[in-house]
Amino acid sequence: ATNPKIGICAGQVFNRAGMMCCEGNIVEGAEARGFACCGPEVYNTREEVCCGGAVEAAPRGSKCCGAGVYHPARETCCMNMVVPGPESRMQCCGAESYDKRLQGCCGDTVFDHSIAMCCNGAVTTDGPASARECCGANTFPKSGGHMCCNEHVVNVDPGTGFKCCGVDTYNVFTDVCCQGTIMPRSQLGMLDQCCGASIIGPFDACCNNITAYDPARQQCCHGRVVDGTPPQHMCCGMQSYNIFGEHLCCGGVLQHAGPEVNSMGCCGSRLYNALTSTCCGYTQLIPRPNYNCTQMG
């Protein structure tokens, strides 16, 4: 049976009871419990730490910080640098530490929550976040009378239904904002809606967010307003056609089939007579009646 106390280290036999194998080196006088390897050496984990491959004397609970040692009860490790303050209460801000209960981090700068705030990555000392809000790199008071529109602070009358329109404000009860342009509402009032930079009514529709049209007699076909409405008229590309008329829509191309439309069909974007030809794979026309698609190939 194999002896659990005997080990092999780089081809050499060693006794685990009083030796350790560290990177192929047998180290004598090391008890397995409480000892560990640090490169080719051993160290006492109760009194030392291994940092960056080197053994450092340190009390229990110490940790590595880069190639050095720190004590988490009173220090913090930031970017491999030992900085003051207990690890349980501090956080890193670049190579500095800060008390997360009282301070904040803005980029790599520590600031005091009671007098400053972080806006767009920069510290502003206009006041604390409890009383002010960011607007780009600026701030404004939360007490009312201001709005942030596209990172610009704008003065408004509090509680009067104002919203932003670009860098300006407008009253939603009297005006409409369409693509950054403020326009007065029509007699329809709150029923007004935008179509591009224009105002349309509740019974109008908007084609491609550009052109207004009457859905009772028109439709929008691929961004173009055309006459005719479903279900009798349907889109074929940018055109409208009567599905009960003499046209067929073949692959988005409108084809005139004539009076014989009921015997005609589409083969891809081409028109063909289904009584005299067969369409195979939506691409190839084969004369009837002595040929079918299963005979191809």
N, C-alpha and C positions, 0 to 999 in steps of 0.2 A: 504494500500500500504506500501511497505517496505521503511523505512527511510534510505537514502544513507549515512547519517551522523552517523548512529548507527552500530557498529560492535560487533563481539563476539571474545573474546580472552580467550582461555582455559576455556570456559564455562561462562565467565563473560562478561557482556555488557559494552561497552565503547563508548565514544563520539569521533568520528574521527576528529572533528573540533579542539580539543585541546589535544588529546591523541594519542599514538601509541602503537601497540602490537608488542613486540619484544621477540621472543622465549617464548611466554606464559606470559610475564610480561607486564602489562599496565603501560606506562610511561606518566606522566602528564606534561603539559607545553610545548609540542612539536607540532609545526605546521607541517602539512604534507609536505608542500612545503619547500625544502631546508634541510629537515631532513631525515635521514635514520637510519636503525638499524645496530648496531655492536654488535653481540651477544645479550645479554639481555638489552643493553643500546641503547640510541639514540645519534646521533652526527650531528653537523651542517656541511653539505657538503661544505659550502662556506669557512669554516675556519679550518676544521678538515678532517682527513682521517681515515679509519678503516683498520688497517694492522694486520693480524694474530689474529683477534678478539679483538684487543686493539685500543682505540681511541688515535690518535696522533694529536697535534696541527700542522697545516701546511697551507700555503697560497694556494689560488686557483691554480689548475694545477699540484699540487704535486701528486706523485704516491707512491705506496708501493714498497719496496725492501726488501723481507723477512719480518721481523717484524718491519722494520724501514721505514723511509720516504726519498725520494730524489726529487730533483728539476730538471726535464728533460731539462730545459733551460741551465743548467750549469753542470749537473751530468748525469751519466749513471748507470744502475743497472746490474751488472755482477755476476752471481751465488749467488744471494741474498746478494751481497756486493755493497755498494755505492762507485763508483770510479769517478775521475774527468773527465770532458769533456762533452759537450752537446750531448744529445741523438741523435739529428738529424745528427750529424757529426761523432759520434763514433760508433764503434762496439766492441763486446766482444771477448777476446782471453783468454779463461779460466777465471780467476778472475781479469784479467786486461782489460783496455779499450785501443783502438788505433784509430788513425785518419785514416780512410779508404782511404783518398786522398793521404796520404804520407807514410803509413805503411801497413804491411801485418801481417797475423797470420800464424805461422808454428807450428802445434801442439798446445802447450800452450805458445809459445814464440812470442813476438812482434819483428818485424824487420823493418828496414828502406829500402823502395823500391829503394832508390837512390844508395845504396852501397851493398845490399845483396838480396838473393832470397831463396826460400824454395824448396829443392829437397829431395824427399823421406822422408818427415817429419822432415828434419833437416835444420837449417839455414846455408847457406854458404855465405861467404863474398868475393867470387871471383869477384863479380861485379853484376850489376843490370840485371833484366830479359830482359830489352830492348837491352842488348848487348850480353847476354849469354843464353845458353839453358842447361837444366838439362840432365844428363846421369847417371841414378841411383842416388847416393849421390854426384856425381861429376858434374862439369859444363864444357862447352867448348864454344869458341866464335862463334857467328853467322856469322862472317865475311868470313867463309869458311876455307877449309883445314882440317876439322875434321868431323867425323861421330860418332854416338853412336850405337854400336853394342852389344846387350845383356848387357846393362849397363856398357860397356867398351868404353872409348874414344879412337878412332883410327885415326891416321893421314892419309890423302888422298890428292891427287892432285885435286884441285877444278875443277869442270866442266868436268870430264873425264869419266862419266858414271859408277861410283862405287856404289855398293850396299853391304849390309851386308850378310855374310854367317857365322852364329854362331857368334864368337867374332872377326872374320877376315873380310876383305873386298875383293871384286873381281871386275874386269872390265867386265861388262855385254857384251861387244863387243868381248871379247877374251876368256872368261871363262863361265862356268856354275856351279851353286851351287846346288848339289843334296844331300838332307838330311845332310846338314852341311859339305859336302865334295866339295872342289873346284877342277874342272877338266877343261882342255883346250877344247874348242869347236872343233868339227870335221870339215871336209871340207864343211859340209852343213851350217856352221856358225850359223846364228840366227834361223835356222829351228830346231836346236837341242832342245830336251825336256828331262825331267827327268822321269825315271821309277825306283823308289826306289833310290838307290845310283848309278845308271847307267845312261848313256846317250843313248837315242834312237832317231831315225830319224822321219821325218814327216809322213812316211808311216807305221810306226810301231804303235802298241797299247800296253797298259800297263794293266796287270791283277793284280787287288788288290793292285796296287801301289808297286808291288814287281817284277813281271816277265814280260819281254817283249815278244811279240808274233806278228806273221804276220797275220793280220786280213783277208788277201786274202785267207788263207787256214786253219786258226785256229780260235778258240774262247775261251773265258774265262768262265768256268762253276764253279761258286761258289769258285773262287780263284784258280782254276786249269786250266792250258792251255791244251786243247785237240784238236785233228784234226777235221776238218769239220766246215763248215760255214752255217749260215742261208741263204735262208729259208729251204734248204733241210735237213740240220743237225741242231738239236736243243739240248739244254741242258736238262739233266735229273739228278738232283743232281749234282755230280761232273763228270758226263760222258756226252758224245755226242752220239746221235743216229740218224740214217736215218729215217725220218718220213715216207718214202715210203718203208721201209724195213720190217723185221719180228719182230720188237720190239714195245712195247708200254711203255710209261712212266706212271706208276701208283703211285700217291702220292709221287713222287720224287724217286721211285725205278724203275730201268730199268728191264722190264720183256720180256723174249723171247716168242713171240706168235706163231712163226712158220709160215708155209704157209697159215694157216687159220686165219691170223691176221685180216682180214676184218670182221670176225664173232666174234672176241674176244672184250672184253671190260674190264674196270677197276672197281673194287669195293673196294674203298679205295686204299690200296697198293697191293691188290690181283688181279690176272688175272682170268677172267672167260669167259665161252662160252655163249654169249648172245642168242644163239639159244636154249639152254637147261636150262638156269637159268635166274633169275631176281635179280638185286641188289637193296635192299631196304635200304634207308638211308645211302648209301655209306659204309655200314658195314656188312649187312646180305645177304647171297645168298639163294634164294628160288627156288626150281625146277619149271620149266615150264611144261606144259602150263596151269595147273589147279589151279594156285595160283597167286595172285597179291598182291602188297604191301598194297592196301586199305583193304584187308581182315585181316591184322595183328592186333593184340591187342584184 
